[in-house]
Amino acid sequence: MLQKLFGSKARVSLLKLFLLNSEEKYYVRELSRRSGLAVNSIARELDNLEAFGLLNSCMEIVEIPVKKENAGEAAGGQAVDGLKKKSAYRPTGFLKQQRKYYRANRDFILLSELKNLIIRSQVLYEKDFATKIRRIGNLKLLILSGIFAGNEAGPVDILVVGKINKVKFSLLIKDMEKELQKELNFTVMDPDEYRYRKDMTDVFLYSILEGKKIVLIDEIGLL
């Protein structure tokens, strides 16, 4: 949906990364590695977004390690004792280099609106996530909080209560993180732990239950 709206896969990927990580700064090759997109495509979209006012850029001096083959080994990876070994490398110094960094322009007038659009479109995607997670366990409660509810400072982004296959759940989370271009915080509880912490008025749990949230599955009677 976002790709149809913004007309470019690279642009959508960059929007997600910068808007959901507005305090971070990135350089071109780092963005290419994270997104899997070509450097030329990334550079072109960065120029467009900076010209539009959504991004700011700055030049910084960074130190790049300079390495050479370990002096304890002969050329070609042949060790001194005659045994073939993989060549080892060690930094011998640092080379100073200018690098251009980009970050979200927090003064951009439509920043919060675009961020909310990204998050809300992702919530539509998460309905499919709820269907997938039902297949890997017996869920009693699934809550999206934190970033999904517009509260990046929240204690957790996803709360799951139930019995689930944790390996498969971890794979689902990785897919979602890749889609969002952001690391997610999540908590999984079994029903007994949930009831105990709720009865004890656990501060962490109640900060989720009483805060902004999106309830996708509720078989506990929370609502």
N, C-alpha and C positions, 0 to 999 in steps of 0.2 A: 504494500500500500504506500509506504513512504517513498519507495523507489519510483512509483508512478507519479507521486506528487512532486518530488524534487528532481526527477529525470536522470538520476545518476546513482549507480551503486556506490561509487567512490564517495560521492557527496554525502549520502546517507550514512555510510560507515564513519566518516569524519564527524558528522553532526552528532552521532551517538557518542562517540569517544569524547569530543570536546565539551558537549553540553552536560554529560553525566559525570565528567571529571573536570569540572571548571577550574579547579585549583592547580591542575597539572599542566606541564609544558612538554612539548614533543618536537622532535626534529624529523625531517622527511624520511630518512631511512628507517628510523624507529617506527614511524607510522606505517611504512610499507611492510615491515616484518609483522607488526601486530595485525594488520588487516589482510595480508596476503595479496595486496594489490600492487601493481607496477609503480615504480618510483615516479615515472612521467605522469601517470594519472593522478597520483597523490599531489604532486607539485602543482599541476594545473588547477586542481580543486582548491588547494590552499591559497593560491593567488586569487581565485574568484571569491572565496569566503573572506579573505582579508580586504579586498576591494569593496566588498559589500558592507564591511564594518563589523562582521561577526567575530573575526579573529584579530589578535594583535601579534606582531612578531618582534623579535629583538635578536641582536647578535651577541654571543657570549664566547669567551675564550675557554676552551676545555683542554685537558691534558690527555693525550692518547699514548698508551704504553708502547714503547719500542722494544721489540723482542729479537733475540738471536738464538742460534742453536746452543745448547748446553755445552760448555767447554769440556766437560768430562767425557764427551762422546766424540768419536771420530766422525768424519763426513759420511753421509749415507746411512746414518743410524747405527753404525757398527761400534759397539762398546769397546772400551779399552781392554777388557778381559777376553775379547774375542767372541763374546756372545752377541747375537743380533738383538738389538732392542729398538723400540720406537724412540725417535728423536725427542728429546725434552727441550722445552723452551722456557726462557725466563726473561722478565723485563730488564732491560739495561738502562732505561731512562724514560723520559716522557717528552713527547713532541707537542708543543702548543699549537692549537688549531682553532680557527673561528668556526662557529657552528650557529646556524639560524634556528631559533626555537619559535614555536607558535603556541598560543594559549587562547582560551575564550576571552572575548572582550566583555568584562562584567558590566560595562557601562552601555552595552548595546541595548537599545530601547525594547527590542522584542525578544531578549534573551530568555526571560522566564516563560513567555508564551511558547516559544519554540521547544524549550525543555519540556513543558507540560504536554506538548503535542507528541514528542518522542515517547514519553512515558505512557501516555494514554493509548497510543498505537500499540505499545508493547503489551499493555494489559489485554488487548484483544488477542494478541498472540498467546498470552498466558492461559486463556481459556482452553487452548489446545494442550498446554502444559498440564492443566488439571486433569484432562482426559488421560494423558500419558502416565501421570503419576498414580492414577487409580489402578493402572494395570500392573504396578509393581508392588502393591501392598494393600492393606486394609486401612484406609484413611478415615479418621474421625474429624479432623479439622485441618484446613489449609488456609493460611492467611498470608497475604502480601502486604508488607508494611515498608518502612524505610523509604528507599528510593522510589518504589512503586506508588507510594502515597504522598510523594512530594516532600519527604522528610529525610534528607540524606544523613542527618545526624542521629537518626533512630538507631536503636540497639541491634536491630536485625531487619533483613529484607524479606525473609521467608520463614514462617513458622509452620512446621508439620507435626501433627499429633496422630500417631497410629503406628502400626507395624509395617515396615517397608523394607525392601531389598536395598540396603545402603549402597552397594556397588552400582546398581542401576540408577539409583537416585543421584549419585555423584556424577554419572555420565550425563544425566538430564541437566544438572546444574552447569556442567561445563559447556553444554550446548547453548544454554541460556546466556552464560557469560560471554560466549563468542558472539552471540546475536546482539547483545547489549554493548559489547566492548567495555565491560566493567566487571570487576570482581564483586561477587555477592556474598553477603553474610546470611547464614541460615542456621536454624536450630531444629533438631528432631527430638521429640519426646514420645515415650510410650504413654498410653492413656492413664496408667497408674501414677506416673511421675507428674503428668499434667494436673490430675485431680489433687495430688498432694501439694504441689506448688500453688495451686489456686486456693486451696483451703488455708494455706499458710500465708496467704496474701503476699506472695513472692513479688518483690519490686520489679524484677526483670520481666516476668510474665505479665504483670498488670500494666507495665509501660507499653506493652504491645496491645493488650486487650482494650485499654482505655484510650489509646492513641489513634491517629489516623490509620486506616487499614482498608484492605479489600478482602472480603471473605469469599473464597471460591468454593470451599466445601465446609459444611457445618452439620455434622451428625451428632454433635455434643449438646446442641441447644443453646449455643452462645447468643444467637439472635432471637 
